[in-house]
């Protein structure tokens, strides 16, 4: 009888009925095999037996068995999901999905199970440090054979955020009008952003403290430190001069003995700072009764802007010094004006011409250098211990009366005290009786005519301190004490005209 046989197949589907051997009995009769009895096929690996029974004519039987051993050595196959290598944000990473594995197959046609696992490199997912995820799909057949399919996912945020608000334009502004930084907004492909602003000041081309260039830079940054920036250029200038913050009266009036001290002024500047304050004072004599002091402060800042501030003090001299009338023939020799003044007057002062003549040099007046007429010369002495200067005015009459008139000499007595004490009660002009063809005019200190008379005779026609001028508003009123100016005109016996003038003093 033949021995049992065995063979190995990969899958149950590979089993093919075995070749049955020829079996004979002891009588050499060839026996016919029965239909094989096939054992149940295992799910995966295992054995399948084919049993054939041979029976002789006497009813004797013999079983021949062929055993198929199923041994699956081929793992399942499939195609992994495509790699994803261009993600910017971790929020974009897709969930694992076994349905994305395609062409799953097993050589034996059995069921294939799919499982997923993943690892990563612990990268941040930011620029220069990508997050790399290795996702493994494991395919397992019923024999326990497995195949690993790999999907690689790479995340690297290298996209900078952007500004979404309107960008400030370049501007030029005054140094005291620099705007605050604008509130900027922005967005990022992956999430929140941070915006900072920084001012950088460039003074390389600056010529002064208040002129420079500001580079104002806004930087927008995402969580991966990707950033972009925008710079606004602000050109700063200073063309505003300093201002005065100390109260200052522009115009004041004061007696010369009460001139206020020079005030200590305080200035401020919009941004460059005060560089210098230059003080200058000028004094202009108006008359023996008044002069004007102009105080000027010029304040400048570090950018060369200047502002001038002035104070004008109208000074009154409460007790003016003498006004001295004096006549000289044009043919006479030069005269030293100090000889006209009292010996007690200091000679350290300055002689100036109020009416330009060209005849004055120092204290010497040369009549031959001028024309006929009246000239006002002023002598000023500044006193260290007195704010009121000593001022004397000489009213110089340059005439051609170089020969003394034989009839009468004119003598003017210029002090009038009309108090009925029989002394100087009227303005007395000695010798005028010889020249009845005359006029007398008297003016006050403001140039207003207060007395006007023709044929002045020291008697019926005489000045007694009462206003009688043609232009006087309040006629026949007593005039106040003070200094007045007279003009005398007369014609001599040769029909020659003469003029005399000077100050007269009224004191009741």
Secondary structure, 3 states (H helix, E strand, C coil): CCCCEEEEECCHHHCCCCCCCCEECCCCCEECECCCEECCCCCCCEEEEEEEEEECCCCCEEEEEEEEEECCCCCCEEECCCCEEEECCHHHCCCCCHHHCEEEECCCCCCCEEEEEEEECCCCCECCECEEEEEEEEEECCCCCEEEEEEEEEECECCCCEECCCCCCCEEEECCCCCCCCCCCEECCCCCEEEEEEEEEECCCCCCCCCEEEEEEEEEEECCCCEEEEEEEEEEECCCCCEECCCCCCEEEEEHHHCCCCCCCCEECCCCCEEEEEEEEEEEEEECCEEEEEEEEEEEECCCCEEEEEEEEEEECCCCCCEEEEEEECCCCCEEHHHCCCCCCCCCCEEEECCCCCCEECCEECHHHCCCEEEEEEEEEEECCEEEEEEEEEEEEEECCCCCCCCCCCEEECEECCCCCCCCCCCEEECHHHCCCEEEEEECCCCCEEEEEECCCCCCCCCCCECCCCCCCCCCCECCCEEEEEEEEEECCCCCEEEEEEEEEECC
